[in-house]
Amino acid sequence: MIDLRKEKAFKMVYEHYYDYIYNYFYYHTFQREVTEDLTSITFMKVLEKGNLYDEEKAKVVTWLLTIAKNVWVDHLRKKRKGIISMDDLIDREMQEDKDRYNQVDEQVDIQRILFELSERERLIIVLHYYMNLSYREIAMQLNITEKCVSVTASRTLKKIQKKLNI
């Protein structure tokens, strides 16, 4: 069993997977500050619970994504309960300002389209195309069949292409 609380192991995991976890949150929130906070919370939990990681049960990336998913759920619960920090209020105002500007930029279009997808569709696209997880790994993460992941990814890509007029 690897103890990810140890400096060398944690540093390796942090450096190797930081972008994966950051992208996971960014494609949920589309807000840099919130993404950075959630990513930091995730790695703090890795430091706290690193002794619980068992490489025989799951790959590091699967374990990290499970933690990230739980951090995301906690974040959503706080928002639903009406617990709003000053940062959240500022982020919300900044997001509203961004929405007022009609930037015709492909990246903005892709982000908008991703935001319009269902949670499952967006998650499958982000995990597969941005985080390079296989359909099998995604299926294990989401507790669905590999076939379901494949079909959802295919249909979602067609939906994205249609909205981008490709």
Stockholm file with secondary structure:
# STOCKHOLM 1.0

chainA/1-166         MIDLRKEKAFKMVYEHYYDYIYNYFYYHTFQREVTEDLTSITFMKVLEKGNLYDEEKAKVVTWLLTIAKNVWVDHLRKKRKGIISMDDLIDREMQEDKDRYNQVDEQVDIQRILFELSERERLIIVLHYYMNLSYREIAMQLNITEKCVSVTASRTLKKIQKKLNI
#=GR chainA/1-166 SS CCCTTSHHHHHHHHHHHHHHHHHHHHHHHCCHHHHHHHHHHHHHHHHHHGGGCCTTTCCHHHHHHHHHHHHHHHHHHHHHTTCCCHHHHHHHHHHHHHHHSCCCCHHHHHHHHHHHSCHHHHHHHIIIIISCCCHHHHHHHHTSCHHHHHHHHHHHHHHHHHHTTC
#=GC SS_cons         CCCTTSHHHHHHHHHHHHHHHHHHHHHHHCCHHHHHHHHHHHHHHHHHHGGGCCTTTCCHHHHHHHHHHHHHHHHHHHHHTTCCCHHHHHHHHHHHHHHHSCCCCHHHHHHHHHHHSCHHHHHHHIIIIISCCCHHHHHHHHTSCHHHHHHHHHHHHHHHHHHTTC
//
